[in-house]
Amino acid sequence: KMGFTPDADFPVVYGEKGNCHFIIKGKTDDDKVISIHSGRVVNIVPDQAKAVLKGTDYEESYNAFLKENNFKGSLEVVDGNTHLFLKGKSAHASQPQLGNNAASNLCHYIASVTDNSYAKFVDEYLYNDYLGEKFNVAFTGEMGALTVNLGILNYENNEGSLTLDLRLPHDSDNDELVKNVDEAVNKYGFSEEHDIGPALYVDPNSELVQKLHESYVQFTNDHEHGPQTIGGGTYAKKMPNCVAFGCEFPGKNHHMHEENELISLDDLLTAAAIYAQSLYNLLKK
């Protein structure tokens, strides 16, 4: 009849954006870029990117690029080719603004020194833009803003593939989204495949949401933060009338999905008390 999963934040999460993936593939005839690789999983902002360019004429421009943008990176010449490395910052794809995307940043440089159309596509539509403005898909609804993350990029032998992770408010126009992305993809002669998952929305005034929130307030005395929506996706989407509830508290950074993920024992015990009270409140007659 109702349920919750401790797979997110406190207070109770009554709405989750829909999850959408685009896989964009294409070929180029560029002979200067040997390879570009970045990202391991689509739902994380990639924190490093690597590329190999033909020739050795890049040291001055690359060092200037690093200095101008305050990026960390390195350059090495091996067998007459230039190996580039760029450091970014990881973050969950539902909050790409908290990260620094190494893939799009490196493509921004590559697009400035080569005619590689794959790097230019990334630069034109994904560099320094996590809201989809360059794709003309920006939208803000009740759940907040639509977000875009370039999670994985692989280019080699004149063929490239990139995977995007978008988080869509429940009231966004998905048909318009696909149409506008397709316009950009077709402009470069590339192809795309996509899948769009449903958003989660439970009435914030429902018995489930209200009783969970009451339990949270009882043990935290937090009257500032109310029931909320998020861009992340949880197990709550797998069941009807189910929401995410904890266990990261407001103002705490548990480094979720990052290095050194943690939770304090005090927070863990408080969460256990909240959950016990919640079960009692939901089950009692």
N, C-alpha and C positions, 0 to 999 in steps of 0.2 A: 504493500500500500504506500509506503514511504520509506525513504532511506537517506543516508548521508555517507560520504567518504572523506577521510582525513587526508586529502590529496592536494590541498591548496592553502588557503589563508583563513584566518579569523578576521572579522566576523563572517557569518554564513554567506556563501556565494550562491545567489539565486539565478545568475545568468552567466553563460560562457559563450564567447564568440564561436562561430562556425570555423572549422579548419579547412583550408583550401591549399592544394599543392598544384603548381604548374611545373612541368618538365619541358624545357625549351631546348631544342636541338638545332644545329645548323652546321654548314660547311663554309670554309673560306678558301681563297686562293692566295692568302698571305704567305710569304716565305721567310718572314723575320721572326715570328713567334713559334718556337718549337713546342712548348708546353706551358700550361697554367693549371695549377691544382690548388684547391682550397676547400675546406669543410669536410666533416665526417658524417654528421647527421643534420637533417634539414631543419630541425626545430631549435638549433643553437646558432647564434651569430658566430661565424668562423673567426678564430683568434689568430690564425696565421695563413699565409698564402705564399706559394712558391711559383716561380716562372723561369723558363730558360729562353733566352733570346739569342739569335744568331749574331755573331760579331762581338766586338769589344768596345763599342763607342758609346757606352751608357753611363760610365762612372760619374761624370760631372753632373749630368742631368738628374740621375737617380739620387745622388747625395743632396742636390739642391731641393728635390722633391721631398725627401725625408726632413730636411731642415725646415722648409717652408711650412710643412704641415705638422711638425713636431711628432713625426712617426719614428718608430724604432724598426730598423731593418738592416740588411747587409747585402753586399754584392761580392761575387767571386767569379773570376774568369777561369774556365776549365776547358782545355782543348779548343781554344778559339771561340768559345761561346760564353755568354754572360748568364750566371745564375743569380736570380733575385730572390730575396726573402723579405717578407714584411710581417710585422707583428701587429695584431689588433687586440681586441678585448672581447671575450665571450659574454653572452647573456642569453636568456631564454628568448625564443622567437616571439613570444607574446609581448615582450618588452624590448624590442630591438633598439630603442633609444638609449638603453643602458649599456649597450655594447659599442664596439667600433669594428665595422665589417672589413676584415683584411682583404677579402675577395674583391669587393667593389673598389676599395682603395687602390689595390695593385693594378686593377684594370684601368683605373683612371690614369695612372702613369703610363701604362703600356699604350693606351689609346693616344697619348700625346706624342709618342715617339715612333709609332708604327701605323700602318693602315689596316690592322687586323680588325675585321668587322665584328668578330665576337667580343673582343674587348671594347669596341666602340658601342656595341649594343648595351653592354653592362654599364658603361660610362654614361650613356645617354639616358637610360631609364632607371638605373638602380643606385648610382653613386650619390651619396649624401642625401638619400630620400627613403625613409622608412614608412611614409604615409601614402605611397602610391600616387603622388601628385604628378610625377612625370609620365606615368601610365594613364593619367586622367581617370583614376579610379578612387581618388580620395573621398572619404565619407565619414561622417561622425553621427552616430545614433545614440540611442538610450544607453547602450553598453560602452560608449566611447568611440574612439577612432579605429577605422580599418588600418591594419598594419601589414607591412611587407618585409620579409627577410630573405635575402639571398643566402641559402644555407649550404649548398654544395655547388662547386664549379669544377669541371674537368675539361681540359682542352688539350688535344694531342693529334698529330698527323692531320692537321687542317680540319678537324671535326671537334665540335664542342657540345657539351651538355651542362645545363644549369638547372637547379631545382629551387623553386621559390616556396616559401611557407607564408601564407596569408591568414590573418585572423579577421573574420567578418562579423560585424554586428548582426543581430538577428533580423534587423529591418533594412539591411542593405539590398541593393538590386543586383543579384548575381548574374543575370543575363547581360546587363550592361557592363558588368565587370569583365566577363569573358570577351565580349565584343571589343572593348577598348584594348585589352591585352593583345588580342588577335591582330588588331591594327598595327601595333608596334612590331609584333613578331613577323607579320607579312611584309612590312616595310623592308626588313632585312633578308627576306626570303627564307626565314627559318620556319620550323614547325613546332607545335606545342601539343601536349596532352595534359589534361587537368582532371582533378576530382574535387568535389566540394562536399564536405560533411555538414550535417545539421548543427545549428546553434542550440544551446540549452537555455530555456527560459521557464522558470517556475514563478508563479505569482508571489511577489514579495510580501503580500498580505495573507498568504496561506497559513494554515495551522503549522505546517512543517517549518517554514521559514521563521515564523514568529516565535515558536517554542524553542527552536535552536538558539535564536538570538537572545531570548530571555535567559537561557542557561549560561551563555557567554557573558552577559552583563553581570549575572549573579556572582561569578567568580573573578571578574576583572574590574568591575565598577566602571567600565568604559562606556560612557554615554556619548562619546564624540563620534565613534565610528559605527555606522549602521550597516545593514545588509548591503551587499555589493555585487558588482559584475566584474568579470576578469576576461583577459584575452587568452589565457591558457585553457587547455582542455584536460578534463579529469575523467575518472571512471564513472562519474555521475551520468555522463551521456549514454551509458550503456543500459540504463534502467529508467522506467517512467517514474515521475514524481520523486526524483533523487537529486540531491544537491551536494556540493563540496563544502566542507566545514573544517577549517583548520588544516595543519596545526601550526602554521607560522603566524606569530602575533604582529600586530601593527607596530611599526618602528623598529622591528628586529630584522637583522640581516643574517639569515641562516645559510647564505650562499647557495640557495637552491639551484641545482643544475650547474653549479660551478665547482671549481676546485675547493677542497676543504669544506664540503657541506657539513653542517653541524646543527645541533639543537642543545640548549642548556637543560640540565636536569630539572630546574625549577619550571621552565616552560613545559617540559614533558609531563610533569606531575599536574600542573594546572590544566593542561589539555585533557588529561585522564579524568580529572574531576568534572570538567565541563561535559565530556562525553557521557560519563555515568549519569549526571543530572539530566542531560538531554534525553537519554533512553528512558529514564524514569518519567519525565514530563510527557513524552510521546505515548507511553504505554499505559499510564494510569487512567482510570475511568473518571 
